[in-house]
Amino acid sequence: MSRGDPKTVTWRADLIAQRDPRRTSGWLLRQDDMDASYVDLADPSHLEFDYLRWIRMCLWAARARRVLHVGGGACALPRALAAEDPHSRQEVCEVDADVLALAREHMGLRRAPGLRVRHAEGRAYIARQADGAWDAIVIDAFVGATVPRRLITVEALAEVARVSPLALINVVDNRAARDVRTVAAGVAEVYPRVWTLGGRAGNTVVAGAVAALDLEKLAAGIAADPSPARLTPPEAIASLIAGTAPAHDETS
């Protein structure tokens, strides 16, 4: 681990934390040459990444206070939610121990009311949860720029739906939206309502829900964000994913 530059910490070749030159209390976590997480040590409620603000609005709309986060990074979203509501329950599963170690040493990750962080693999952890144990599950985990397949197969998502009435999955894609369609097709197998938030490329949040939310109000809130997104409603998603095969676990 290199500590030569006080503004940059290299934990591994693919894992770097950098101070934000524009915001003295801001830290950026980069992994695999991608921006993976950003925290403001002076303001834990600040969410720099647009898709995290969109997810927070979805959680607010659903009044979700018990949230399981699969993929933590520096835990920006769960830290923000716990700071805003210390009586909520934010639990994080992060599979990479080095990410957690860096976040704890340099990015202010601490024990806090309403926040619990675990070194655990997300799918296995979800499988151990009781039916309906969570109000929402947020999946924000990547290998490179791709959500691990084992987290978004129909079989994996069936476990998510067993445990929670709301799933929010961050997908990074290009204008072809092939990954978005595949994930949405899988979500549609286990949730009656599926919609997305995002633009034509970059981050798209794929949402699956049991109960109906006020999507018009949510769309208005997302549109007013500093980085506005488009909400694609369930009927449009149904047309988009028609003929798309969802991912399944591989069988021998």
N, C-alpha and C positions, 0 to 999 in steps of 0.2 A: 504494500500500500504506500503510495507516494503522498507526502505532505508538503512538497516543495512550495507550491503556490497556495497561499492562505485562502485564495478565492476558489480553488479547485481541489477536490479530493478524488483521487483515483483509487477505488477500492479493489477493483479487478479490471482487466483490460476492457471489459464490456460494461462496466458499472462506474459511473462518474457522478459526483455531485458538484454543482457550481453555484456560486453566489450570483444573484441577479444584479448586474451593475445599475439597473434603473430603480431597483427597490432594495434598499439595504438589508431588510429583514427577509428577503425572498431567497429560497433555494430551489434549484432545478435538479431533478434526478434524471439522468440519461442512461438508458440501457439499450444495448445493441444499436447504438447510433440513433436512437429515437428518444424524444421527450417522453418520459414515463410518469413523472409526478412533479408537482410544484407545491411548495408550502410557504406560507408567510408566517414566520415565527412570532411576529407581533400581532397578527390578526388571523387566528385559526379558521375563522369563518370565510376568509377570502378564498375563492376558487378561481384560479387563473385559467384553467382549461374550460372551454365552452361546454363540452359535452358533460362535464361534471355538474355544471350549473343546470343543464337541462335535466339531468337525472335527479338532482335535488328538487327541482320543480315537480317532477313526477311523484317523488316521495311525499312532498308536501300535499299534492293533490289527493293522494291516496291515504293521507294521514298515517303513513307508515312510520312507526317508532321503533319497532324491533326489526333491525335490518342486518342481514348477513352479507358481508362483502367478500367475494371470492376474487383474490388478486388485490394486494394491498399497496405495493410500492411504498411510498412514504405516508400512505393512509390519509391523503388530503381530504377526501369526501367524508369518511367516518369521523375524522377529527373535527371537521366543520360541523357535522350534524350533532356530535356530542357536545361541542362548545355551545351550540345554539339551544340544545335541550339536554342538560346533564342527566335528566331522568329517563331519557331514551336508552335503548340498548343497541349499540353498534358493535358488531363482532366481525373481526377480519381474519381470513385465512390467507396466508402468504406462503407459497411453497419454497421461496428462495431465502435461505437463512442469511445470506450476505446482504440482501436488500434490507432486511429488518435491522441487521447490525449497523449498516451505514445510516439508516434513518434514525436509529436511536442515538448514535454518536454525534451525527452532524446535522440532522434535520429535525431535531426537537421532539422526536416521538417519545412520549412518556405515558406512564399510567395516568388515567384521567377518569373522572366519573362518567359512566355511560359508555366507556370504550374498553374493549378487550381485543388484544392482538395475539393470534396464535400462529406458530410455524406449523402449517398443515397443508395437505393437498385438498383442494376444494371439493372435488367430487366425492372422495372418501368421507370427508367431513359432513357433507350434506346427507350422505346415506345413513349416517348415525343419528340424524335429527328426527325428532318426533313429528308426526303428522301435524301440519299447521303451526309449527313452532315459531315461524317468522312471518312478519307482515310483508316483507319484500326480500328478494335476493338480488344483489347487484353482481354481475359477472364482468370484471374488468381485468382480464388476465390474458397475457400474450406470450407467445414464443416468436420472436421477431415481430412481424406486423400481423400475425394471425392468432385468433383465439384457438387454444388447444382443442383439437377435435374431440377429445374425451369429455369436454365440458358442454358440447353443443349437439351431441347425438340425441336422437329421440329418447333413447333409454336414459341418458343423463338428465335430459330436460323433464322426463316423467318424474324423476326424483325431486327435481326443483319444484314442480307443480304440486307434488304430494306435501312438500314442506311449507310452501308459500303461495298465496294467491296472486302474487305479483312478481314478475321477473323482468329485469332490465339488463340488457347485454350490450356492451360496447363493442362495435365491429368497425375495423378500419378497412375501407374498400376504395376502389376507383369508380369511375363513372359507369362501368359495366355492372357493378353491384352484384356480382356473382356470389360473394360470400354473404352479403346481406340477404339475398334471396334464399340461400341455403339455410341460414340460421332462422330466418322468419318461417320457412317451411317447417322446420323442426319445432319451433315454438307453437305453430298452428296445430300441430298434432296433439298438443297437451293442454293448450289454453284456448278458450272460446273466442277471445278477443286479442287481436294482434295489431299493433301499429308501430310506426317508426318515427324517429326524430332525427333530422340531419339535413345535409345538403346533397349535392350530386356526387361529391367525393369527400374523402376524409372520414371523420368519425360519424357513425350512425348508431343511434341507440335503438335496438329492437326490443319492444315491450310486449309482454304477454300478461293478460289479466283475466281473472275470474269475474270480477265485478266491473260494471260500467263506470268509467270516470267521465267527468265533464271535459271532453276533449276540446270543445270549442274554447273554453276558458283556458285550458292548458296551452292550446295553440297560440292564443293571444299573449300569454305570458312568455312563451318561448320566442315569439316574434319580436317582443320588446327587449330581449336580451341584447347586450352589446355585440354578440355574434349570433344574430337570429338564425333560427332553423325552421325548416318546414315540417309540419306534422302530416304524415301520410296516414289517413284513417283506415280502419279495418277493411272496408269494402274495396278500397284501392289496393291494399296489400293482398287481398284475396286474388285480385286480377293479376298482380305482379308475380305472385308465386305459383300461379296455375301451371302445372306441368313440371314444377321444380321438385326434384327428389331430395328429401331431407337426409342428413347424415345418420348412419346407424353404427352401432358397435360392430366391429369386425368379428365374425364367428368362424371358428375352425371347422 
